[in-house]
């Protein structure tokens, strides 16, 4: 018998399939339940992982009654994160929320409040936090190899959220266009758009690299494509007391970074007082310059540390140890990042620079 019973809640986000695969492959975990009001969304996972019919639910209360569960994976539309967390919290389980954290800082605070007093963990899953190059860059920054970190430059995205399913299964351009009118990704009310989808990566990991420091103000602009009600390209200039950083997110990159890193390069560039680091997504190395060695040189990435093989291994290890999530998985740090995203969205709407929103 597996020690950890895991329930998958909502299949709005395609990463549910990836996370369930991690559960399926973990020696101490099992898929104990699946819930989505639309059974068709679950069918791929049911077939792939051989989930028994008595573990598949289209009714939330019936799903909860079939528990108890140790961990819920939450993959609903961003705008529903707060409400669903509030529904899950009384059922006594840990919750792993697929990025982004929430549709707003107010929603993020609702989620944190719902978990208060439960004795359970809520962690936020940012898949870029499992990229070895970005973890290696963090180690080098902390070791002081480039001196004081002054600037974080982030450019990331993909061809678009409908171009791939779980396990990065490809979807044709024709299918993508057919799905857009009905997809939550392209609806403002559901929390769609590239800014909410991807800028949280840069804001969250950027806050981590900055040791939790909050910026002073944000200036952001977004594209405006006729017939598309959400942004597909957003650029934010983020002013810290120590300097300017930039966070840019794009649906419509030339290629997906996990297959062929496009130009502009997806990933991070860090500028310190004594050097720079370039950390491309999924690269086997980071490229470094320092005052002592100004020639660009590659440093091989560190392997993922024990207990951090993947998102599920990480949170189950936390549960085992009675520990709390840290860094980009910590809701407190993620709340600072959510405030950056909120300010960027408001700045783009108002077309002016704004002080960081509370």
Secondary structure, DSSP 8 states (H G I E B T S, - for coil): --SEEEEEE--SSTHHHHHHHHHHH-TTEEEEEEE-S-HHHHHHHHHHHT--GGGEESSHHHHHHT---SEEEE-S-GGGHHHHHHHHHTT--EEEEESS--SSHHHHHHHHHHHTTS---EEEE-GGGG-HHHHHHHHHHHTTTTSSEEEEEEEEEES-TTSB-GGG-B--HHHHHHHHTT-GGG-GGGT-SHIIIIIHHHHHHHHHHTTT---SEEEEEE---TT--S-SEEEEEEEETTEEEEEEEEE--SS-TTTS--SS-SEEEEEETTEEEEEETT-SEEEEEESS--S-EEEE-----TT-SSHHHHHHHHHHHT----GGGBHHHHHHHHHHHHHHHHHHHHTS-EE---
